[in-house]
């Protein structure tokens, strides 16, 4: 099991109707506690909207020491100089993305609930593999249901980090941390939290710390 502490990996909402307001919220949220990465994960928007979101949000995140990845789009990740990209099973093959983005780029791969897909991603130079969904999500309809034994299996056998995703909140994340998740990918659990995103990050950090000590 990984000896590195589990960390938060934030995903943007699928749409940002008020980019300026979200940028301010992001700055306050990242100042509230430890966050490792931000994935710009916009759906059904134009390339221009993705570019605008990156240019507004990336400086805020990177100034806070947070890596910025773009979902799906290797071309935009390369053009914008993003820290990396997250690829689903229907996106560009990982080896091809690696040739385009180079060895320094952070490339993550969706593995759903499949050990086979996770191992293939690892063999193809993925920097992390993402398992899920672990819980019901209001952000998207999960294609698969994952269980904590996947996290335990992966973390015990492989050095490549694993990410848990899908409906994760500060209230339900402790078992994922204890099972060996290196990162918790969170969207609604932060941005839609009742007490606001900054307080959600504080709550996540506190739960992660407590769960890590108990593991």
SERO-4910 file (N, C-alpha, C, O; in steps of 0.05 Angstrom, whole numbers):
BEGIN
 pado doro    nc1    nc2    nc3   cac1   cac2   cac3    cc1    cc2    cc3    oc1    oc2    oc3
  Unk    A     17    -24      0      0      0      0     18     25      0     39     25     12
  Unk    A      9     46    -14     25     70    -16     30     82     11     13     83     28
  Unk    A     55     92     15     61    106     40     58    136     37     60    150     57
  Unk    A     53    145     13     48    174      9     20    180     17      1    164     14
  Unk    A     15    204     28    -12    211     37    -31    214     13    -23    224     -8
  Unk    A    -55    206     17    -76    210     -3    -81    241     -6    -80    255     14
  Unk    A    -87    249    -30    -91    278    -36   -115    282    -53   -125    264    -66
  Unk    A   -125    306    -53   -148    314    -69   -140    320    -98   -119    331   -103
  Unk    A   -158    313   -116   -155    318   -144   -181    330   -153   -201    315   -157
  Unk    A   -182    356   -157   -208    369   -163   -214    368   -193   -196    371   -210
  Unk    A   -239    365   -199   -249    367   -227   -268    391   -228   -284    395   -209
  Unk    A   -266    406   -249   -285    428   -252   -313    417   -258   -316    394   -267
  Unk    A   -334    432   -252   -361    425   -262   -360    423   -292   -343    434   -305
  Unk    A   -380    408   -304   -380    404   -333   -385    430   -348   -379    432   -372
  Unk    A   -397    450   -335   -401    476   -348   -394    498   -328   -398    495   -304
  Unk    A   -382    520   -339   -376    543   -322   -390    567   -334   -380    580   -352
  Unk    A   -414    573   -324   -430    594   -335   -419    622   -329   -424    641   -344
  Unk    A   -405    624   -306   -394    649   -298   -364    644   -291   -358    638   -268
  Unk    A   -347    647   -311   -319    639   -307   -305    657   -286   -289    647   -271
  Unk    A   -312    683   -286   -298    701   -267   -305    693   -238   -288    692   -221
  Unk    A   -330    686   -233   -339    678   -206   -326    652   -199   -316    649   -176
  Unk    A   -325    633   -217   -312    607   -211   -283    611   -206   -272    597   -188
  Unk    A   -270    628   -220   -241    633   -216   -236    643   -187   -217    635   -174
  Unk    A   -253    661   -178   -251    671   -151   -256    649   -130   -242    646   -110
  Unk    A   -276    632   -136   -282    610   -118   -259    590   -118   -252    579    -97
  Unk    A   -247    586   -141   -224    567   -142   -201    577   -125   -189    561   -110
  Unk    A   -195    602   -127   -173    613   -111   -178    609    -81   -160    601    -67
  Unk    A   -202    615    -72   -208    611    -44   -208    582    -36   -200    575    -14
  Unk    A   -217    565    -54   -218    536    -49   -190    524    -46   -185    509    -28
  Unk    A   -172    532    -64   -145    521    -63   -130    532    -39   -111    519    -29
  Unk    A   -137    556    -30   -124    567     -6   -133    553     20   -121    557     41
  Unk    A   -155    538     18   -166    526     42   -152    500     51   -156    492     74
  Unk    A   -137    488     34   -124    463     42   -109    450     19   -106    462     -2
  Unk    A    -99    426     24    -82    412      5    -98    402    -19   -118    387    -16
  Unk    A    -90    409    -43   -101    399    -68    -78    393    -87    -60    410    -90
  Unk    A    -78    370    -99    -55    362   -116    -59    371   -145    -39    379   -157
  Unk    A    -83    369   -155    -87    373   -184   -115    384   -189   -134    381   -173
  Unk    A   -117    397   -212   -143    407   -222   -146    398   -250   -129    402   -267
  Unk    A   -168    384   -255   -175    376   -283   -196    393   -294   -218    396   -283
  Unk    A   -190    406   -317   -210    422   -331   -227    403   -347   -218    393   -368
  Unk    A   -251    397   -337   -268    376   -348   -294    388   -357   -315    385   -345
  Unk    A   -293    403   -379   -317    416   -390   -329    398   -412   -315    387   -429
  Unk    A   -356    396   -412   -370    379   -430   -389    396   -447   -402    414   -437
  Unk    A   -391    388   -472   -410    401   -491   -406    431   -492   -425    447   -493
  Unk    A   -381    439   -493   -374    468   -496   -354    470   -520   -343    450   -529
  Unk    A   -350    494   -529   -332    498   -552   -303    497   -543   -297    500   -519
  Unk    A   -285    493   -562   -257    495   -557   -249    522   -545   -232    524   -528
  Unk    A   -263    543   -555   -257    570   -545   -263    572   -515   -249    585   -501
  Unk    A   -284    558   -507   -292    559   -478   -271    544   -462   -264    553   -440
  Unk    A   -261    522   -472   -240    507   -458   -215    523   -456   -202    524   -435
  Unk    A   -208    536   -478   -184    553   -477   -187    576   -457   -168    582   -442
  Unk    A   -210    589   -457   -215    611   -439   -214    601   -410   -203    615   -393
  Unk    A   -225    578   -405   -225    567   -378   -196    561   -369   -188    568   -346
  Unk    A   -181    549   -387   -153    543   -380   -137    569   -374   -123    571   -354
  Unk    A   -140    589   -390   -125    614   -387   -133    628   -361   -117    643   -350
  Unk    A   -158    625   -353   -167    638   -328   -159    623   -304   -153    634   -283
  Unk    A   -160    596   -306   -158    579   -282   -129    569   -277   -121    566   -254
  Unk    A   -115    563   -299    -88    551   -296    -69    568   -279    -55    558   -262
  Unk    A    -68    595   -283    -49    611   -267    -56    609   -237    -39    609   -220
  Unk    A    -82    609   -231    -91    607   -203    -82    581   -191    -71    581   -169
  Unk    A    -86    559   -205    -79    533   -195    -49    530   -193    -38    522   -172
  Unk    A    -35    537   -214     -6    532   -214      9    550   -194     29    542   -183
  Unk    A     -2    574   -189     10    591   -168      6    579   -141     21    586   -122
  Unk    A    -13    562   -138    -18    548   -113     -4    521   -112     -8    505    -93
  Unk    A     12    515   -132     26    489   -133      9    466   -142     15    443   -135
  Unk    A    -12    472   -156    -32    452   -165    -28    446   -195    -29    465   -211
  Unk    A    -24    421   -202    -21    414   -230    -48    417   -245    -69    412   -233
  Unk    A    -47    425   -270    -72    429   -286    -72    410   -309    -54    410   -326
  Unk    A    -93    393   -310    -96    374   -332   -122    381   -348   -140    393   -337
  Unk    A   -122    373   -373   -146    376   -389   -158    349   -395   -143    330   -401
  Unk    A   -184    347   -393   -197    322   -398   -200    316   -428   -208    333   -444
  Unk    A   -192    292   -436   -196    282   -463   -178    293   -485   -169    278   -502
  Unk    A   -173    319   -484   -163    333   -508   -133    336   -507   -122    355   -495
  Unk    A   -119    317   -520    -90    319   -522    -81    343   -538    -62    356   -531
  Unk    A    -96    350   -559    -89    372   -576    -89    399   -560    -71    415   -563
  Unk    A   -110    402   -544   -112    427   -528    -91    427   -505    -80    448   -499
  Unk    A    -87    404   -494    -66    403   -473    -39    411   -484    -24    426   -471
  Unk    A    -33    402   -508     -7    409   -521     -7    439   -528     12    453   -523
  Unk    A    -29    449   -540    -29    476   -550    -28    496   -526    -16    518   -529
  Unk    A    -41    489   -504    -42    508   -482    -19    505   -462    -15    522   -444
  Unk    A     -4    483   -465     18    479   -447      9    469   -420     21    475   -399
  Unk    A    -12    453   -419    -22    442   -394     -2    423   -382     15    412   -396
  Unk    A     -5    418   -356     13    398   -343      7    370   -352     24    352   -349
  Unk    A    -17    365   -363    -23    338   -372    -51    335   -382    -65    355   -387
  Unk    A    -59    310   -385    -85    304   -396    -96    279   -383    -81    261   -375
  Unk    A   -123    277   -380   -135    252   -371   -150    240   -395   -165    253   -409
  Unk    A   -145    214   -399   -156    200   -422   -176    179   -414   -170    162   -396
  Unk    A   -199    179   -427   -218    157   -423   -213    135   -443   -194    137   -459
  Unk    A   -228    113   -441   -223     90   -458   -230     96   -487   -220     81   -504
  Unk    A   -245    116   -493   -253    123   -520   -236    145   -532   -241    155   -554
  Unk    A   -216    154   -516   -199    176   -525   -174    166   -540   -172    142   -545
  Unk    A   -156    184   -546   -131    177   -560   -116    156   -544   -115    157   -519
  Unk    A   -105    135   -557    -88    116   -543    -66    129   -527    -54    149   -536
  Unk    A    -61    118   -504    -42    131   -485    -14    133   -497     -1    153   -494
  Unk    A     -5    112   -511     22    113   -523     24    136   -543     45    149   -545
  Unk    A      3    140   -558      4    162   -578      4    189   -564     18    208   -572
  Unk    A    -12    191   -543    -12    216   -527     15    222   -515     24    245   -515
  Unk    A     29    201   -506     55    205   -494     75    215   -515     92    232   -509
  Unk    A     73    205   -540     91    214   -561     87    244   -567    106    258   -572
  Unk    A     62    252   -565     55    280   -571     63    299   -548     75    320   -553
  Unk    A     57    291   -524     61    308   -501     88    306   -488     97    324   -474
  Unk    A    102    284   -493    129    280   -482    129    268   -455    109    264   -442
  Unk    A    153    261   -445    157    246   -421    150    261   -395    144    249   -375
  Unk    A    150    288   -396    145    303   -372    115    308   -367    107    315   -345
  Unk    A     98    303   -387     69    307   -383     57    287   -364     66    264   -363
  Unk    A     38    296   -349     23    278   -332     -1    267   -348    -19    282   -356
  Unk    A     -2    240   -352    -23    228   -367    -37    207   -350    -24    188   -341
  Unk    A    -62    211   -345    -78    192   -329    -98    178   -347   -105    187   -368
  Unk    A   -106    154   -338   -123    137   -355   -146    126   -338   -142    117   -315
  Unk    A   -170    126   -349   -193    114   -337   -191     84   -340   -186     73   -361
  Unk    A   -195     70   -317   -195     41   -318   -222     29   -309   -225      5   -308
  Unk    A   -241     46   -303   -267     37   -294   -264     19   -270   -253     26   -250
  Unk    A   -275     -6   -272   -271    -25   -250   -256    -50   -260   -259    -72   -250
  Unk    A   -238    -45   -279   -224    -67   -293   -194    -68   -286   -179    -49   -289
  Unk    A   -186    -91   -275   -158    -95   -269   -142    -97   -295   -119    -87   -297
  Unk    A   -154   -109   -315   -141   -112   -341   -135    -84   -354   -113    -79   -363
  Unk    A   -155    -67   -354   -151    -40   -366   -130    -24   -350   -115     -9   -361
  Unk    A   -131    -28   -324   -111    -14   -307    -83    -23   -313    -64     -7   -316
  Unk    A    -79    -49   -316    -52    -59   -322    -43    -51   -350    -20    -44   -354
  Unk    A    -61    -50   -369    -54    -41   -396    -46    -12   -395    -26     -4   -408
  Unk    A    -60      4   -379    -53     33   -377    -25     36   -364     -9     52   -373
  Unk    A    -20     20   -344      7     21   -331     29     13   -350     50     25   -350
  Unk    A     24     -7   -367     44    -16   -386     48      5   -409     68      5   -422
  Unk    A     28     23   -412     29     43   -433     39     70   -423     35     90   -436
  Unk    A     51     70   -400     64     93   -388     45    113   -375     51    137   -373
  Unk    A     22    104   -366      4    122   -351     17    131   -325     32    115   -312
  Unk    A     12    156   -318     23    166   -292      4    160   -269     12    160   -246
  Unk    A    -21    154   -275    -40    144   -255    -63    130   -269    -67    134   -293
  Unk    A    -76    112   -255   -100     99   -265   -123    107   -247   -120    109   -222
  Unk    A   -146    110   -259   -170    119   -244   -191     97   -243   -200     87   -264
  Unk    A   -199     90   -219   -220     69   -215   -246     83   -206   -245    103   -192
  Unk    A   -269     72   -215   -295     83   -207   -317     72   -224   -312     58   -243
  Unk    A   -341     80   -218   -348     99   -196   -352     83   -170   -362     60   -170
  Unk    A   -345     96   -148   -349     83   -122   -376     89   -110   -385     73    -94
  Unk    A   -388    111   -117   -414    119   -106   -430    131   -128   -420    137   -150
  Unk    A   -456    134   -123   -473    148   -143   -464    177   -145   -456    190   -126
  Unk    A   -465    187   -170   -455    214   -175   -476    231   -188   -491    221   -206
  Unk    A   -478    256   -179   -496    274   -192   -484    287   -217   -498    300   -232
  Unk    A   -458    284   -220   -444    297   -242   -447    282   -268   -450    294   -289
  Unk    A   -446    255   -267   -450    239   -291   -460    212   -283   -458    203   -260
  Unk    A   -472    198   -302   -482    171   -298   -459    151   -301   -448    148   -323
  Unk    A   -451    137   -279   -428    119   -281   -432     96   -300   -454     85   -302
  Unk    A   -411     89   -314   -412     66   -332   -408     40   -316   -417     19   -324
  Unk    A   -393     42   -295   -385     18   -279   -386     25   -249   -386     48   -241
  Unk    A   -388      4   -233   -387      6   -204   -361     -7   -194   -356    -31   -200
  Unk    A   -345      8   -179   -320     -3   -169   -322     -8   -139   -339      4   -125
  Unk    A   -305    -25   -129   -304    -31   -100   -276    -27    -89   -257    -25   -104
  Unk    A   -274    -24    -63   -248    -17    -51   -227    -38    -55   -203    -32    -52
  Unk    A   -235    -63    -60   -214    -84    -64   -197    -78    -88   -173    -86    -89
  Unk    A   -207    -63   -108   -190    -55   -130   -168    -37   -121   -145    -40   -130
  Unk    A   -174    -18   -104   -154      0    -94   -133    -14    -78   -109     -9    -81
  Unk    A   -141    -33    -61   -123    -48    -45   -105    -65    -62    -80    -66    -58
  Unk    A   -117    -79    -82   -101    -96   -100    -80    -79   -115    -57    -87   -116
  Unk    A    -89    -57   -126    -70    -41   -142    -48    -30   -125    -24    -32   -132
  Unk    A    -54    -18   -102    -34     -5    -86    -14    -24    -74      8    -17    -68
  Unk    A    -22    -49    -70     -4    -69    -59     15    -80    -80     37    -90    -73
  Unk    A      7    -79   -106     23    -91   -127     38    -72   -145     59    -79   -157
  Unk    A     29    -47   -147     40    -29   -167     48     -3   -154     36      6   -134
  Unk    A     68     10   -166     78     36   -156     63     59   -169     63     81   -157
  Unk    A     51     55   -192     36     77   -205     12     84   -187     -2     67   -178
  Unk    A      8    110   -182    -14    118   -165    -41    110   -176    -45    108   -200
  Unk    A    -60    107   -158    -88    102   -166   -106    124   -156   -102    135   -134
  Unk    A   -126    130   -171   -145    151   -165   -173    139   -162   -181    122   -178
  Unk    A   -187    147   -141   -214    138   -137   -232    161   -146   -227    184   -141
  Unk    A   -254    154   -161   -272    175   -171   -301    165   -170   -306    141   -170
  Unk    A   -319    184   -169   -347    177   -170   -363    181   -145   -363    164   -127
  Unk    A   -376    204   -142   -394    209   -120   -380    212    -93   -392    208    -72
  Unk    A   -355    219    -93   -339    219    -68   -344    246    -53   -343    267    -64
  Unk    A   -349    243    -27   -353    266     -9   -335    263     15   -323    242     20
  Unk    A   -333    284     31   -317    282     56   -329    262     75   -315    252     93
  Unk    A   -355    256     72   -368    238     91   -364    209     83   -367    191    100
  Unk    A   -358    203     58   -357    175     50   -329    166     40   -326    143     31
  Unk    A   -309    184     42   -284    178     29   -265    162     46   -245    151     35
  Unk    A   -269    160     72   -250    146     90   -243    118     81   -219    111     81
  Unk    A   -263    101     73   -256     74     65   -238     73     40   -222     55     37
  Unk    A   -240     93     23   -224     94     -2   -195    101      6   -176     89     -5
  Unk    A   -191    119     25   -165    126     34   -152    102     47   -129     95     42
  Unk    A   -167     88     65   -156     65     79   -150     42     61   -133     25     67
  Unk    A   -164     40     38   -160     18     19   -135     23      2   -125      5    -11
  Unk    A   -125     48      1   -100     53    -14   -102     73    -36    -83     75    -52
  Unk    A   -124     88    -38   -126    109    -59   -104    129    -55   -100    139    -32
  Unk    A    -90    136    -76    -70    157    -75    -82    185    -78    -72    205    -68
  Unk    A   -104    186    -94   -118    211    -99   -148    206    -98   -157    184   -105
  Unk    A   -163    226    -90   -192    226    -91   -200    247   -112   -197    270   -107
  Unk    A   -212    238   -134   -221    256   -155   -249    265   -147   -268    248   -145
  Unk    A   -253    291   -144   -278    301   -133   -288    325   -149   -272    342   -157
  Unk    A   -314    325   -155   -326    348   -168   -348    359   -150   -344    378   -135
  Unk    A   -372    346   -151   -395    356   -136   -390    356   -106   -401    373    -92
  Unk    A   -374    337    -96   -368    336    -68   -354    360    -57   -353    365    -33
  Unk    A   -343    376    -74   -331    402    -67   -348    425    -76   -356    442    -60
  Unk    A   -353    427   -102   -367    450   -113   -396    453   -104   -406    475   -103
  Unk    A   -409    430    -98   -437    431    -90   -440    426    -60   -462    421    -51
  Unk    A   -418    427    -45   -420    421    -16   -437    442     -2   -436    465     -9
  Unk    A   -453    433     17   -472    451     31   -459    475     44   -470    497     44
  Unk    A   -435    471     55   -421    493     68   -401    508     50   -386    524     60
  Unk    A   -402    502     24   -384    515      6   -359    499      0   -351    482     15
  Unk    A   -346    505    -23   -323    489    -32   -299    492    -13   -285    472     -9
  Unk    A   -293    515     -3   -270    518     15   -273    501     40   -254    487     48
  Unk    A   -296    501     52   -301    485     76   -300    455     68   -291    439     85
  Unk    A   -309    448     44   -308    420     35   -279    411     34   -273    388     42
  Unk    A   -261    427     23   -233    420     22   -221    416     50   -206    397     55
  Unk    A   -228    433     68   -219    430     96   -229    403    107   -214    389    120
  Unk    A   -255    397    102   -266    372    112   -253    348    100   -248    328    113
  Unk    A   -248    349     74   -234    327     60   -206    323     72   -199    300     79
  Unk    A   -192    344     75   -165    342     86   -165    330    114   -148    313    121
  Unk    A   -184    338    131   -186    327    158   -193    298    157   -182    282    173
  Unk    A   -212    290    140   -219    262    138   -197    245    127   -192    223    137
  Unk    A   -183    255    107   -160    240     96   -139    235    117   -128    213    119
  Unk    A   -132    256    132   -112    253    153   -120    233    174   -104    216    182
  Unk    A   -145    234    183   -155    215    203   -155    187    192   -147    168    206
  Unk    A   -165    183    168   -166    156    156   -138    145    151   -134    121    154
  Unk    A   -119    162    143    -92    153    138    -79    143    164    -65    123    164
  Unk    A    -84    156    186    -73    148    211    -85    122    221    -72    106    235
  Unk    A   -110    117    213   -124     93    221   -118     69    203   -125     46    210
  Unk    A   -107     74    180   -102     53    160    -81     33    170    -75     13    156
***
